[in-house]
Amino acid sequence: MIDLEIPGHGAFKLKHLVLDYNGTLALDGNLLPGVREVLALLAPKLDIHVITADTFGLAAENLAGLPVALTILSGSEQAQAKLDYILRLDPKSVVSIGN
C-alpha cells in the first residue's frame, strides 16, 4: 500500500495499480524496455492488474513470472469493462494508467 497526501484533496491509501497493456506497457505486443523491472519494484507495494484486449496475443507470455493479475477482455465495450473492473476494486484505492 502507498499512502499519499494531495493538498486540497486529502489522504489516499493506494492498494491497486490498474494498467492497460498495449500502448502503456507494450508496443506492438512486446513489453517496453524497463517495464518488467519497474513492475517488479512496484509489486511489493501495490496489487498490479493488467487489463487488455491482447490484440497481439503476447500479454500472458510477456508478463509471465511477474506478480500481476492479467485480465484479457473480449467484445467491443472494453472501456466500460475496464471501468467496471476498477469499480469492483474500490476506486479510492486505485491508480489507473492507460485507456
Phi and psi restraints in degrees (value plus and minus 20) as a CYANA .aco file:
   2 ILE   PHI    -140.5  -100.5
   2 ILE   PSI     103.1   143.1
   3 ASP   PHI    -109.6   -69.6
   3 ASP   PSI     111.6   151.6
   4 LEU   PHI    -157.8  -117.8
   4 LEU   PSI     111.9   151.9
   5 GLU   PHI    -133.6   -93.6
   5 GLU   PSI     102.6   142.6
   6 ILE   PHI    -134.5   -94.5
   6 ILE   PSI      94.3   134.3
   7 PRO   PHI     -73.3   -33.3
   7 PRO   PSI     111.7   151.7
   8 GLY   PHI      64.4   104.4
   8 GLY   PSI     -28.5    11.5
   9 HIS   PHI    -145.8  -105.8
   9 HIS   PSI     -33.7     6.3
  10 GLY   PHI      79.6   119.6
  10 GLY   PSI    -188.0  -148.0
  11 ALA   PHI    -118.5   -78.5
  11 ALA   PSI     124.1   164.1
  12 PHE   PHI    -149.3  -109.3
  12 PHE   PSI     122.1   162.1
  13 LYS   PHI    -132.6   -92.6
  13 LYS   PSI      81.2   121.2
  14 LEU   PHI    -107.6   -67.6
  14 LEU   PSI     107.6   147.6
  15 LYS   PHI    -139.1   -99.1
  15 LYS   PSI     -49.1    -9.1
  16 HIS   PHI    -142.8  -102.8
  16 HIS   PSI     121.0   161.0
  17 LEU   PHI    -137.8   -97.8
  17 LEU   PSI      97.5   137.5
  18 VAL   PHI    -129.7   -89.7
  18 VAL   PSI     104.2   144.2
  19 LEU   PHI    -146.5  -106.5
  19 LEU   PSI     125.2   165.2
  20 ASP   PHI    -102.2   -62.2
  20 ASP   PSI     140.5   180.5
  21 TYR   PHI    -114.0   -74.0
  21 TYR   PSI     -95.0   -55.0
  22 ASN   PHI     -88.6   -48.6
  22 ASN   PSI     110.5   150.5
  23 GLY   PHI      69.7   109.7
  23 GLY   PSI     -32.4     7.6
  24 THR   PHI    -139.5   -99.5
  24 THR   PSI     -77.9   -37.9
  25 LEU   PHI    -118.8   -78.8
  25 LEU   PSI     -40.9    -0.9
  26 ALA   PHI    -158.7  -118.7
  26 ALA   PSI     139.3   179.3
  27 LEU   PHI    -146.4  -106.4
  27 LEU   PSI     106.4   146.4
  28 ASP   PHI      33.4    73.4
  28 ASP   PSI      15.4    55.4
  29 GLY   PHI      67.8   107.8
  29 GLY   PSI     -28.2    11.8
  30 ASN   PHI    -127.4   -87.4
  30 ASN   PSI     114.0   154.0
  31 LEU   PHI     -75.0   -35.0
  31 LEU   PSI     118.3   158.3
  32 LEU   PHI     -92.3   -52.3
  32 LEU   PSI     134.0   174.0
  33 PRO   PHI     -77.6   -37.6
  33 PRO   PSI     115.1   155.1
  34 GLY   PHI      67.9   107.9
  34 GLY   PSI     -33.6     6.4
  35 VAL   PHI     -84.1   -44.1
  35 VAL   PSI     -64.9   -24.9
  36 ARG   PHI     -76.4   -36.4
  36 ARG   PSI     -64.2   -24.2
  37 GLU   PHI     -88.1   -48.1
  37 GLU   PSI     -61.1   -21.1
  38 VAL   PHI     -86.5   -46.5
  38 VAL   PSI     -62.7   -22.7
  39 LEU   PHI     -81.8   -41.8
  39 LEU   PSI     -60.4   -20.4
  40 ALA   PHI     -83.7   -43.7
  40 ALA   PSI     -55.5   -15.5
  41 LEU   PHI     -91.0   -51.0
  41 LEU   PSI     -55.9   -15.9
  42 LEU   PHI     -99.2   -59.2
  42 LEU   PSI     -47.1    -7.1
  43 ALA   PHI     -76.3   -36.3
  43 ALA   PSI     -55.8   -15.8
  44 PRO   PHI     -87.8   -47.8
  44 PRO   PSI     -39.3     0.7
  45 LYS   PHI    -123.4   -83.4
  45 LYS   PSI     -46.5    -6.5
  46 LEU   PHI    -155.2  -115.2
  46 LEU   PSI     125.9   165.9
  47 ASP   PHI     -99.3   -59.3
  47 ASP   PSI     100.6   140.6
  48 ILE   PHI    -119.8   -79.8
  48 ILE   PSI     107.8   147.8
  49 HIS   PHI    -140.6  -100.6
  49 HIS   PSI     106.9   146.9
  50 VAL   PHI    -132.1   -92.1
  50 VAL   PSI     102.3   142.3
  51 ILE   PHI    -138.9   -98.9
  51 ILE   PSI     106.9   146.9
  52 THR   PHI    -174.6  -134.6
  52 THR   PSI     136.0   176.0
  53 ALA   PHI    -102.3   -62.3
  53 ALA   PSI     -34.1     5.9
  54 ASP   PHI      32.7    72.7
  54 ASP   PSI      33.3    73.3
  55 THR   PHI     -71.2   -31.2
  55 THR   PSI     -57.8   -17.8
  56 PHE   PHI    -116.4   -76.4
  56 PHE   PSI     -24.9    15.1
  57 GLY   PHI      50.3    90.3
  57 GLY   PSI       3.5    43.5
  58 LEU   PHI    -133.9   -93.9
  58 LEU   PSI     -23.3    16.7
  59 ALA   PHI     -79.3   -39.3
  59 ALA   PSI     -71.0   -31.0
  60 ALA   PHI     -80.8   -40.8
  60 ALA   PSI     -63.3   -23.3
  61 GLU   PHI     -83.7   -43.7
  61 GLU   PSI     -65.4   -25.4
  62 ASN   PHI     -94.6   -54.6
  62 ASN   PSI     -44.2    -4.2
  63 LEU   PHI    -115.9   -75.9
  63 LEU   PSI     -21.4    18.6
  64 ALA   PHI     -75.4   -35.4
  64 ALA   PSI     115.3   155.3
  65 GLY   PHI      67.0   107.0
  65 GLY   PSI     -27.5    12.5
  66 LEU   PHI    -115.5   -75.5
  66 LEU   PSI     126.4   166.4
  67 PRO   PHI    -100.7   -60.7
  67 PRO   PSI      49.8    89.8
  68 VAL   PHI    -147.9  -107.9
  68 VAL   PSI     131.8   171.8
  69 ALA   PHI    -118.0   -78.0
  69 ALA   PSI      97.7   137.7
  70 LEU   PHI    -120.8   -80.8
  70 LEU   PSI     107.4   147.4
  71 THR   PHI    -141.9  -101.9
  71 THR   PSI     102.3   142.3
  72 ILE   PHI    -123.6   -83.6
  72 ILE   PSI     102.7   142.7
  73 LEU   PHI    -115.9   -75.9
  73 LEU   PSI     131.1   171.1
  74 SER   PHI    -147.9  -107.9
  74 SER   PSI     145.9   185.9
  75 GLY   PHI      74.0   114.0
  75 GLY   PSI     157.0   197.0
  76 SER   PHI    -115.3   -75.3
  76 SER   PSI     -37.0     3.0
  77 GLU   PHI    -114.7   -74.7
  77 GLU   PSI      31.7    71.7
  78 GLN   PHI     -89.9   -49.9
  78 GLN   PSI     -56.5   -16.5
  79 ALA   PHI     -81.1   -41.1
  79 ALA   PSI     -62.6   -22.6
  80 GLN   PHI     -87.8   -47.8
  80 GLN   PSI     -58.7   -18.7
  81 ALA   PHI     -83.4   -43.4
  81 ALA   PSI     -59.1   -19.1
  82 LYS   PHI     -86.7   -46.7
  82 LYS   PSI     -61.9   -21.9
  83 LEU   PHI     -82.5   -42.5
  83 LEU   PSI     -65.2   -25.2
  84 ASP   PHI     -79.1   -39.1
  84 ASP   PSI     -59.5   -19.5
  85 TYR   PHI     -80.7   -40.7
  85 TYR   PSI     -67.2   -27.2
  86 ILE   PHI     -82.8   -42.8
  86 ILE   PSI     -61.3   -21.3
  87 LEU   PHI     -82.6   -42.6
  87 LEU   PSI     -52.5   -12.5
  88 ARG   PHI     -90.9   -50.9
  88 ARG   PSI     -41.6    -1.6
  89 LEU   PHI    -106.4   -66.4
  89 LEU   PSI     -34.9     5.1
  90 ASP   PHI      70.6   110.6
  90 ASP   PSI      72.0   112.0
  91 PRO   PHI     -72.8   -32.8
  91 PRO   PSI     -48.1    -8.1
  92 LYS   PHI     -88.8   -48.8
  92 LYS   PSI     -35.5     4.5
  93 SER   PHI    -128.8   -88.8
  93 SER   PSI      -5.3    34.7
  94 VAL   PHI    -135.8   -95.8
  94 VAL   PSI     114.5   154.5
  95 VAL   PHI    -125.4   -85.4
  95 VAL   PSI     106.4   146.4
  96 SER   PHI    -141.7  -101.7
  96 SER   PSI     110.5   150.5
  97 ILE   PHI    -151.5  -111.5
  97 ILE   PSI     109.0   149.0
  98 GLY   PHI      96.6   136.6
  98 GLY   PSI    -191.1  -151.1
